[in-house]
Structures are given as structure tokens and as C-alpha cells.
């Protein structure tokens, strides 16, 4: 069997190498601000002629088998952003920037009027910050809330980007940015399900503890502090997981006939796709194993899963605030996990042989304890307990079952409900979600595993025409699914226009052709402007652009 580079090579990296909003891959793309999975038209044409339940290369032609592996890769990115804790926080950070600033933005209209962008107005008019000046106090809230979340996103996705904002006058400290990002995330969830913080972490109480750390000049928590920059971040971790699960799928689906050299020859083991594994091998003190089905590769995938699922701050409350950064930063977690294997658990390098849930449980428990955190399964158990016992979440999961959501904060409700559903299935089938490539190709493939894969496919994806469509659920009313899709993207336009209002120069842009090509620019503008007016009570055409 010969791999086809035109289906699997790295076509996107030149475009998206510095795009922190997107996870890129050959011929496919999952976008975290549009919440959509995309494939190139040629892959769509190949996959439209086959069923979803692709098992091995013997069932279909090898070209289509490879095309499906790219769709599989992008589906893993959907899982990362809808099913992992780090991904959930990133997915909701975009809505959070609008939600937590909504009251302040309305106050800004009262104090200042309709001007865009707010950041430029501040630069032109605020010579210094006056705490008693309501106009600039409001602007300060808006700009700092927005940028603290941006700093957090950039740091965890690509730690090297820290160097680009460390001297930004809006940057207070790494600990502060992490605090604001996490507390804003908790606030957004709480506003819909737990306003009194009866079961969610009490993020409203964290501020005093972080102030103590700032006053004591604890590293990472005060302005001007040195900052540890790990060699990898979520970009490497996410792409490493998606690529190695794709390799597993191709390897086991081909009957074990593909080698490292086959993948290397077409560039599948380069750059961001391989960086995490290269560092993993260095830190655990091992050479690359002979084949993809090695226990060492299986261990690497457990390490990635734990790295992207920090549990301090959510769903468990903070206990040790001083260790907050290292306990939730995925890059630092990855390094510490590798160190724990080398120092304390070298036997784990040959432990996983059956890809069983019992093996996953044992490895994840030991390694999580080694870095002083609860395991991803502990987190899943807690979240599932909420869903079974908290009235607001019981009601939410009824909405999810019917795919008919309350209009209030609909994107938050939809995303969080799918996160809970993912945690429920992960708690019952942890091996499947860690080593998915093994379970949807080859001997371990079963009806149950294919059902799980199909259940957790992306909700929104494009077709060959480039437009976005909702996924069809066999068990859900198609009218309710379409209604939810329409309402979801109504909110997304408000998030986008809010972002433009705060930080982007020039006139408002209404270029939503990425969503649909079936409407003119004037129609898209009218739709988006209407959504904006519903949110803020003002006409978007009345803004003065600075």
C-alpha cells in the first residue's frame, strides 16, 4: 500500500501557522471561532459515496480510506474543543469575551456613545487612568477583560507567543491572565446553570488569594515577574493527538502494513504534528519504537489526554493557588508528566498492550497523582454527577436530547451539553476516547465503537459547496436541529461584531460568506445588524469609526 501525499500532506500550515483560532491539518480545518469542521471539496466528493462506518482498507478503496483518515483527524479536533477541559475553556473564551463585557459595553454606550474601536478611543483620550472616572473605568474593564483572555489563549496554545505580549502595557501577569480566563469561563457557565456557585468552583473567591501572591512577589503572579515558557503548548498537543490517532487508524486499518518510513516519506511526521512526540521521547529517555502499535505510543497518547484535561479550577475548586499556573498550563503539565514517567514510572513505557480501559485507568491515575492533580476520569465522574443531580443540568440534558434549547445563552447551553455528553461516554469508555484509531479500524472495531464515533461527530460542518450545515441526527427532529443551528450562528455574529467593536479598526465587516454563499452582502449585513441591535439596543450604522 502506498500513501497518497495529495490526500495527506500539510497543505494548511503555511496559511494557518500563526493563526491561534484554528487547528490546521492537511485538507481539513476545525475552526474554534466558527465552531465548524471543514474539508476540501475533493475529500467531500470521495466521502459522499461511502457510509460513515468505515472500518478497514479492505472495505473500501485505499484512496477513500485515506480521505476518511483526514475527516477522522478533524473530528478529533472537534472532540478536543468540545470534550476536553482545556478545549471547553478555549471554546467558551470567545463567547466569554462578549458575555462578561455585555453590561460594560452597554455602560460604554451611555458614557461615550457609539465609537469604534474602543481600544483606539482609549488611546486617543485617556492620558492616564482615573479610578473615579466612570467612562474610563468602564473602558478599562472592557479592554482588560478582553485582553487578559487573549493573553491566556495565546499562552496556552503557543507558549512562545508569550514573548510577543510580555511587555504589553495591558499585560499584568501570567497568573492574572489565567485567573481572569478561568473565572470568566466559570462566570459564563454559572450565569446559565449555577448563579450562586453552589456546585461550580467558587471563582469569585479566588481574587483575594491571588492578591496575596501578587503582594508576596510570587513568581508568575506579579507584574514584571519571570515567566516559565514550556517548549510546547496546546497547538502541539492537539495536533500531536490528532495526527497519532490518525496514524493509528491508518496502521490498524491497513493490517499493520504501514511503517514510520511510509508516514515520514509524505511529511506526516514533521513540524507541529511530531513535536510533542519528539519531546516526549527525549524526556522519558526512549528511542522511537519500531512500529505504531508500540506501548510507548499508547503511553504518549495518555500523556496528551492528561495534559489537555487540567482539573484544578474546573471542575474541582482551587486549593493551592500558588501552583495554579503549572497545574493548568497544558505545556507545563506535559513536561511534568514526562518527568514523572522518567523518574518514578519507567515501567509504564511498556505497560499498555491491550488498549483497555483498565490500563487507561491505571496509567492516568498514577500520572495524575504524580503531578498533584485529579485524573481526567475523576473530572468526568464529577461532571456526570452534576448532570444527574443538579436541576439546571438535568433540564439542560433534556434540551440536548430533543436538540431544542432555551434561547438564553444558547451557544453556552449547546456547547456545555455536548461537553457533558462527551464526559458521560468517556467515563464509560475511556480506552475508546484515548486510542480511538485502534477502536474504529482493525480487530477492535465494533458496533459500539462506531456508534460512539458517530454520536460525537461535529455538529456543524461544510459540504462540497463550502456552506455550513447542521449535522443530521437520526433520533432528533430535523426542524429543531435547523432552528438550533440558526440561533447558534445568530449569537456567533454578535460575538464577532462585539470583538470588532472592541479592538478592530475600520468599518464593521459583515463577511459571513464562510457561513453561507446563498445571500448577498447586504442581506448578511441586515441579518448581523439586526442581531447586534437585539443584543445592545443600538443601530450599528450609527457608529463613528475612529
N, C-alpha and C positions, 0 to 999 in steps of 0.2 A: 504494500500500500504506500502510495506517495502523497504527502500532504500538498495541498494547493495553496501556494502563497497568496494568490489573489483573493482567497477567501479568509485568510488568517493573518496576513501581515499587518503591520502597525500603520494604518492609513490616517489615524486621527491625531497622533501625538504632536505633529508639527503645528496643528491648529489649536489644540487644547492643552498644550504642555503647561501653560501658566494660567489656565482657567480654573479657578478654585471652585466654581459652581458645578463642574461636570466631571464625571468619571468617564474617561475615554477608552475606547478599545477598537481594534480593527473592525471596521464596517458596522459598528454599533455604538450607541451612546445612551447612557441614562443621565438625564438632566435633573438636578436636585432643586432647581427653582421653578421648573415647569412640570415636575413630577411625572415625567413621561419617558417611556422606553422607546428608542428609535433604532431602526435597522435601515441599511441601504436598500434601495429598490431591488437590486439583483438578488439579495438574500430573501426578501419578501417573495419574489417570484418563485424561488426554489422551495420555500417552506409552505407556500399556499397549496401545493399539490400533495402534501403528506399530512397524516394525522399528528396530533401533539405527542402521542405516546411513542416516541422514537426510542428504541432500546439499544440495538447494536447495529454495526455497519452491515451486517448480513440482511437486515430487514429492508434497507433502502440503499440507493446508490451512495457511494462514498463521498461524492461532492455535496449531496444534501445532508449527509451525516456531519460533515464539517460545518456547513452553514448553520445547522442546528446548534452546534457547539458554541457559535458566536451568540446566538439567541440565548443559550444557556448562560454564557458569560454575563450578558447584560441583565438577565434575570437575577443573577447573584448580586449585582449592584442594586437592584430593586430591594432584594432581601436585606442587604446591608443598611439601606436607608430607611426601611420600614420595619426591620426586625431586630437590628442591633441597638444597643443603648446609645452608643456614640452616633449612629446614623439617625436615630429618632431625634436626638438633640439638634443635629445639623438640619434635619428636615424641617423641624419646627422653629429653628432660629430665624429663618426667612419670614414666616408669618409673625414671629415674636417681635421683630423689629417694627412692624406696623401696630400690632396689638398693644404692646406696652407703651407705645408713644401716642396712641389714639387720643387720649384725653389731653396730653400736652400739645398735640398738633391742633386740636380744637381751641385750646387756650391761645396758641400762637396766632391763630386767625383773629381772635379778639384783640390781642395786644398789638400785632404788627400788620395784619391784613394779608392779602394774597400775594406773596412773593416767592419766587423760585430761583435758585435753590436756597434753602435755609442756611446752608453752610457758608455760602458766599455772602449772604446778607449779614451774617455774624462777623465775617472777616472785614467787611466794609464799615460796620457800625459799632462793633464792640471793642473799644480800645482796651478795656480791662473788664474783668468780671466783677460785678457788684451784686452780692448776695441779696440785697434788698430790692433790686430792680426786677420786677416781675417778668418783664419782657425777656430779658436776657437770662434770667434764671430758667424760664421755660425753654428757651433755645438751648441752654446748657444741658438740660435733661435730655432733650431730643437728640442732640448731636452726640453726647457722650454715651447714651444708651445704645444708639445705633453703632458707634464705632467700637465700643467695648465688645459687642457681639462679633463684629467684623474681625477684630484682632484675635479673638478666641478661635473663630473659624479658620483663619489663615494659619494660626499657630498649629492647631491640631492636624490640619490637612497637610501642610508643608512647613515643618519647623524652621527650615532655612529662611522662610519669609519673615521670621521674627526680626531679622536684621534690617528689613525694609521699614519697619514701623517702630522700632525700639526708641528712636529719637523723635517720634511724632509728638507734638505738644499735647495731643489728646490722649496719649497712652500714659496711664498711671502706673500700672504694674501688671505682671502676668497673673498674679493671684487675684487682683481686682477684676481683670477681664474674665477670668474663669468664674469668679463669683457672680458677676453680672449675667454672663451667659447662662449659667445653671439656674440662678434664681429667676431669671426671665422665663426660662423654659418651664420651671415649676409653676410660676405665676400663670402662664398661658394654660397649662393643664388644669390648675386649680380653679381658674375662672369658670371652667365648664363643669367640673366634677367635684371639687372639694375646696370651696372658698374659705372655709375655716381651718384648712390644713389639719383635718382630723386623722388622715391616714397618709397623705403625701409628706415628704420631708419638710421640716419647718424652716424653709429657706429665709423666711422673714426674720429669723433669729440669728442668722449667720453673720450679719454685718458687724455686730459688736466683737465677735471673736476675731474676725479679720482685721478690725481696727487695732486690737491688741497686738496682733502680729506685725502690723504696719508700724506701730509705735515702738515696738521692740527691735525693729530693723531686721526682721527675719527674712532670709534670702527668698526672693521671689514675690514678696508681699509689700514692698515699699518702692517708691519712685526712685529710679536710678540703680536698683539692685541688679547684680549679675544674674544672668538667666542661663539655665542649662538648655542646650539645644541638642536633642537626640538626633541621631543620623537618619532616622526615618519617621514618617508620620502616617496619617490615615490614607493618604494617596498611595503610598507603597503597600500598606496593609490591605486596603481594599482591592487594589489591582493584583497584589500577590495572591489573595484568596481566590478572586475570580479566575485568574489565569491557571492556578494549580488545580482548582476544581475542574476547569475546562480540560486540562491535561489528563486528569483522572478519567473524565468522561471519554476522551478520545482513546486513551490507553486501554481501559477496560472494554470499551465498545469495539475496539479492533482486535480483541482477543489477546491483548498484551504484545502485539507485534510492533508497536511504535517505541522508539528509543529516545533518549535525551538528544542524541545527534539529529534525529529526524526533526525534532522541535527547534533545535538550535539552527539548523540549516535554513529555516524560513523566518528566523528572528523572533520566535515566540519566547525566548529566554533572555531577553535583553531589557535594559533600562528599568523602568518602574515596575515591570512585570516580574522581575527577578531580584530586585534589590533587597527585599525583605528576606528572601531565602538565602541569598549570599551572606548577609549579615548574620542570619540565624546559624549557618554552618560555621562561620568564624567564631561566634560567641559560645557555641556548645562544643567546639573543638572537634568537628567531624568533617570528613570529606563527603563530597556528593555521592550518594548511594548509586548502585548500579542501575536501578530502574525506578519508575514512578511508584510502583506498589510497595516501596520500602516503608517499614515502620517509622523511619526518620521523617519521611514526607508527611505521614499521618500525624506525627507529633507536631510538626511545623504548622499544620492546619489547626490543631488545638490551640497552639500559642496565638495564632492570629485571632481565633474566636474569642479567647480570653482578653486579648489586648483591646479589641474593639467593643468590649462589654464591661466598662468600668461600673462598679456597683455603689461606690460611695457617692452620696449626694442624690442619687436616684438608682434604684428605688429605696435604698437604705439611707437613713439620715447620716449627716456627718458626725463623726465622733472626734477624730483628730484633725483639726483644721490645718495644722502646720503641714501635714502630709497630703493635703488636698490636691495640689498640682501633680505630684508624682503618682498619686493613686488613680487619677482620672485621665491624665495625658496618655493617649494610646501609644505614642512612640516610646515614652519612658517605661510604660508598662511592658512593652515588647522587650526592651533591653533587660529589664529586671527579671522577666520570665526566663529569658535565655540564660541569664546569670544563675538563676535558681537551678536550672537543669544541669549546667556545668558543675556547680558546686555541690548541690545536695541530691540531685536525682538523675545521675547519668544513666541509670538503668532504664529510664523512660524512653531513651532513644531506640530501644528495641522492644518496647512494651506492646504497642498496638499492632496486632496481627490479624484480628478478625473484624475490625471496624465495627465493634459492638458498642452499644450504649453503656454497658458495664465498664468497658475500657475508657470511654469518654468521661464517665463519672469519676473514675479513679484518678485519671490524669488531671482533669480540670480542678478537682478538689485539692489535690496535693499542690499544684502550682499556684492556685489562687491563695491558699493559706500561706505559701512561701513568700508572697509579696504583700501579705497583710490585708487581703480583700476577700469578700464573699465571691462565690463562683457564679458564672452565668446561670447555672441551674437553680441556685439559691434565689437569684433575682427573678427568674421565670416563675418559681414557686410563689414568691411573694406577690408578684403581679397577678398571677392566676387567682390567688386568694382574694385580692381586691375585687377581681371581676366576679367572683362567686358570692361575695358578702357585702359589697358596698352598693347601695341602692342606685346611685347615679351611674355606676358602671354596669350594673345588671340591665338598666334601661338602655345604656349605650349599646350593649351587645345584642339586645333585641332589635335596635335600629340597624345594626350591622347585618343581622340575619335577614332582615327584609330589604336591606340596602335603601332605606328610607330614613334620612337623618333629619334631626331638628335643624332649622335654618341658622340658629345661633351658633356662631363659630364652627360652621360646618366642616371646613378643612381640618380643624383640630380634632373634631369628633371622628371624622373618617380615618385620618392617619392613626390616631391613637387606638381606634377599634381594630384596625388591621395589625397594629403592633401587638395588641393583646392576643388576637387570634394566632399570630405567629408564635408568641410565647407559650400558648397552650399546646400547640403542636410540637414545639421544640422540647417542652418538658416531657412529653410522652415519647418523642423520637429524637433524642439529642444526636445520635450517631448519624441519622439521615441529614441533619442540617449542618453537621461538621464535615462529613465526607460525601457530599451529595453526588459527586461524579461516580462514586462506586455504586450508589444505590439506584441510579437511573440508566445504567449501562452494565452489561455483563451479568454474571451469575446472581448477584444480589438484587437485581431489578425485580420488582414485584408490583402487583396491582396497587398495594398500599403506598409504595414509594411514588408511583406515577400519579396517584390521587393527590398526595401531598404536594408534588411539584405543580400540578395543575391548579390546586387550591390557592397557591401563593404566587401565581403569576402576576405580573404588573397590572394594575387597574386601568392604566391609560397607556396606549401605545399608538404609534403611527402605522399607516399602511403604505402600500407602494406609491400612493398619490401624495404622501408627505403630510396629510392631515392627521389630527389626533382623534382617536375614537375610544369610547369606553369598552372595557372587556365584557364579553358576553358570559353571563353566569347561567348554567343550565337550570339552577334551582331558584333564580331570582327573577322578579318581574322586570322585563326589559324597559318598560316605561319608567319605573323607579330608578333603574340604573342610569338611564339617559338624563333624568331630572337631576340626579345627584352629580353627574358629570357636568351639566350646565351650571349648576350652582357652585360647584367647586371652582371652576375656572372664572366665574364671576368674581369670587374672592381673590383669585390669583392676580387678576388685573388690578385690584385695589392695592395688593401688596407691591406690585410693580410700580404703580403710579406714586405710591407713598414713598418708595425708595427714590424715585426720580425727584420728587418734591424736596426731599431732604438733601441729597448730595449730587445730583446730576445736573450739569449745566445745559443751557439751551432750552428750546421748547419741549413740551411733553411729547413723547413718542407713543404712537399707537400701533406700532408694527407688530401685530399679533398674527401675522401670516404663518408663524410657526405652529399656530393652533389650527387654523383653517384657511384654505385658499378660496372658499366659497363666498366670501364677502369682500366688498371694496374697502379701501382705507377709510372712506367717510363713514361707512356702516360700522366698522370696527371702532372708530373714534367715538361715534354716537353711543355705542354699547358701553365702552370703557368709561366715558364721561358720565353716563347715567349711573354706573356702579359707584364711581367716585363721589357723586353728589349724594347718593344714598348713605355713604359712609361718613361724609364730612359736612354735608348740607350746603355746599358751595358749587358754583359753576367753574369748571376747570378753565374755560376760556377767559375768565376774569382775572387770571393770574398775571402778574407782571414778572417778566423774565429778566433777571439781572445779567 
